[in-house]
Amino acid sequence: MTAPTLPGLAPPAPVVEPPRPGSRAARMGLPRAVDVLRDIATEYGVCIRPLAMRRTDLATGLTEVIDLPCGATREDKCPPCAKKNRRLRQAQIREGWHRDDEPLPPPAPTTEEQKALILLRAHFEFARDEASRASEADQVADLDDAIREVEEAIAAEGLRGRVGPPHHSDDDQGDEDTGRRRKRSTRRRQDAPELPRRKVERRTVGKTYTAPDGSTYRPSMWLTLTLDSYGPVRPDGSPVNPGRYDYQRAAWDAVHFPRLLDRFWQNLRRCEGWNVQYAGCVEPQRRLAPHAHFAIRGTIPREVLRTVAAATYHQVWWPSTEVQRYTRDHPPVWDEQASAWVDPATGQPLATWTEALDAIDQDPDAEPVHVVRFGAQVDARGVMPGTTDAERTIRYVTKYITKATGDCHKIATERQQRHLDRLWQQLQVTPCTDRCANWLLYGVQPKKAHAKLKPGRCRGKVHQRETLGIGGRRILISRDWSGKTLADHKHDARAWVRALLGVTTDLASVDDAQGEAAEPIRHAWELARPDDADVPPLAHRLMRSISERARWRSELLAAKDRAAQGATVDLSATDHARNVHGEEQ
């Protein structure tokens, strides 16, 4: 029996004795050298799981093993590569957000050689059509070969894209749904407001404003879009009444959220009449529903944004999923003779994907199986260029891009854990595409069905616990945002470092796959295995990379100091000249 504690007297704190020197507890209390090495590599920005690539000089036969960064975008895999990717994304958003000119120049004028090749391709197309009408198969095959050669010449001449779609032979018609294209009515729903539709101008720069003092400025915007409510939630994101929370609609909305975003930008451009550009990120809310943050170039009235969001929807014309006929433990079975999935009790084949869609087309009262909409909460505000608010907003947009979707919010309570489990269970039986194996649970064979499908165990990303239904790209950048790809921004960063250090060669001695192509090709690359004799242990490679990166950092800091001192000297000389000769023109 424990003696009661007297009022006002706290029990003495327990005395923790240090472990005996030399004991196992003392040894386990010491930090591991491998962990310290990984921490130092992370501090210096060295990839902790590099890819060992063997480079062979085709002229001399000399081979060497070079470590390339893994390029991971998540901190749980490689923190240095994930932070580097985040910095590149921030630079990409920063460069395109407040532009006052078009990022891409107009196409170059067409040359006479290019026109001649297009005309030759047109002649071949006419001849092929004539041969096809006359059932001259040999002539069609010869013309197909000639067309391929001409298209290769067109691409080599410097033209972008294809002149026309390729011709399909009889062997390519293996898909059961390659016939007519299904058309749906484009008439808007009666429960959605109408939107004005204007001709979209070929400009991506927003409006310029003039202040009373005559100065001009061009602000931009920050926008947040969320999905509708599925039921009341607590501050920690868990539902107040889990039994009445609409997990099925939440799962369908998460799967089709990317389509809804595409429809929003299409409607906004048609409503505003110019090519609105955006850059943003998709991430989960605390209630685990996806929402998106966007930086928008230029300004748009908030009322227009709210109206477009309320009028935007996406209809999913798929077979009905109201009744789940089978379970993961008792699924339909594959019939080898019929090459189809059949009912295990009756042996009758399930409806094919084409038959299920035909039934929808033939029903005049058919409704979409699901309609995705935005919620009423639309947050938009203006941001001025060059301010601390602009930098803070860029960091806010990219704060979760280095984390997995399921790790953006920490699960701290059992209530949150049950909410996550319920949503994941619903995502496991929600169809993700027309080829998803989950269609077998609802009595429909998916498109291109085969025997390896596992009902209720689709391997799509939206069904994984770490994605929470957000299986597509989380970073969304419009095509004309900065006029550059992520590889272009990497090249700009390397060029800036080389210019600052005054060198003309790449510091890493290895260009990315998007780097300059050498003519002729001098090196051959192959992936080296970790157990190859010429591949040093990972610890040795990390230590060499840390030492090299430390020297680079010292040289870069010294170059920055020299550049800053030079700028100070130049500024002092300029001020002296202004004082002597007057203000410079």
Secondary structure, DSSP 4 states (H G I P E B T S, - for coil): -PPPPPTT-PPPPPP-PPPPTTSHHHHHTSPPHHHHHHHHHHHTT--SS-EEEEEEETTT--EEEEEE-----STTT-HHHHHHHHHHHHHHHHHHHT-SS-SSPPPPPPPHHHHHHHHHHHHHHHHHHHHHHTT-HHHHHHHHHHHHHHHHHHHHTT--S-SSPPPP-GGG---TT-SSPP----PPPTTS------PPBS------EE-TTS-EE--EEEEEEEEPP-S-B-TTS-BSSGGGS-HHHHHHHHHTHHHHHHHHHHHHHHHHTB---EEEEEEE-TTS-EEEEEEESS---HHHHHHHHHH-EEEE-----SS----SSS--EEETTTTEEE-TTT-PBPBPHHHHHHHHHH-TT---SEEEEEEEEEEEEEE-TTSHHHHHHHHHHTTTTTS-GGGSS---SHHHHHHHHHHHHHHHTS--STT-GGGGGGTBPPTT--TT--TT----GGGSTTTTT--S-SEEE-TTSSS--HHHHHHHHHHHHHHHHT-SS-TTS---TTSPPPSS--EEEEEPPTTSTTS--HHHHHHHHHHHHHHHHHHHHHHHHHHHHHHHHHHHHHHHHHHHH-S--
